[in-house]
Amino acid sequence: MKTEFRNGSHAIRELPSQVLAVATVSKVPQLINGHVYVPMSTTTAGEPVALAYEGEADFDKVAAQAWAIGVPLYWDDTAKNVTSTAGGNTLIGNAGQAQLAADVRGYVIFNSFKLL
């Protein structure tokens, strides 16, 4: 599912267009060299694409996992979702709000790397 950025006090920060060796799908997170980026458009391999690297967004999350505000969150590149489990996953940011275990999407302060 696509990542939906929230409008508000924090702007989405993007890198200038990058040429990647892989195809991208708009707003579907991509793990690149150990960092999670969100492509802002769909491209084929070799086409330039703007990559979001910071912002506030709703990501798919692990079902049956509750989050407290501020907990560190990780990108599971195999399952393609955000989890509070660190083992084998890539740090992506912090929970921007508490989430219930039943929630399938979670509010992430993307690449914030500090507790609120």
PyMOL commands that set and color helices and strands:
alter all, ss='L'
color gray80, all
select strands_A, chain A and resi 4-5+13-19+30-32+35-39+48-60+72-76+81-83+90-95+105-110
alter strands_A, ss='S'
color yellow, strands_A
deselect
rebuild
show_as cartoon
